[in-house]
């Protein structure tokens, strides 16, 4: 039986209601879990000059560890090949702003979402690209999204080059809505490389998670801007979660209980406000 992303989140939330307090402890597991991140996706996860990681997801993992009492270490790896390496058992989990989608749920398991992040476009101010803002996110799961994109968004990007991270949900998004419509799609190993080419004028726009584009614009106010609305649902999914191997409930259940507890006591909201400047905690 196929379970949809929304059904999956509802089932997880219900299952964690009774898993609280001491029962979420992994202290008896006697194992140091290995979590992998990219260390290059501000403000989710970044790397200091001395090689230590910091950011929203690093703080989140530290708090989850306190509540579940498990030991962990964080290692760095490029996104390309990360999911396959997890499935091959080379480490225990991914914490790298991975969006929960129906396709990914077929091969891996996700925690409850810890942020609800949309997708958006950032452009050079000199590009001349203008897209009307709808005043809210465009839900790609609804048929009217296609009408809006075909009539308002595609014409604005015709003849332009869009940079996007390879293997991302954003790549699925631009392929579906912009492929074969006079828009060049250029893939990158990571979002930072796409931003570098945007600054160098080699691409006209970059599509990425809204928190990432907002962070980039905040650091480049004179040269870059976000255009149009955010996009959610459909190929870009709804929310981000920690990824584990299929069936690894021993690690996943305590993580879910900790995330649910953080949502309930307000600490998850506090953490999103600290790093993103606004409440991006999901509704669990």
Secondary structure, 3 states (H helix, E strand, C coil): CCCCHHHHHHHHHHHHCCCCHHHHCCHHHCCEEEEEECCEECCCEEECCCCCEECHHHHHHHHHHHHHCCEEEEEECCCCCHHHHHHCCCCCEEEEEEECCHHHHCCEEECCCCECCCEEEEEECCCCCCCCCCCCCEECCCCHHHHHHHHHHHHHHCCCEEEEECCCHHHHHHHHHHCCCCCEEEEECCHHHHHHHHHHCCCCEEEEEHHHHHHHHHHCCCCEEEEEEEEECHHHCCCEEEEEECCCHHHHHHHHHHHHHHHHHCHHHHHHHHHHCCCCCCCC
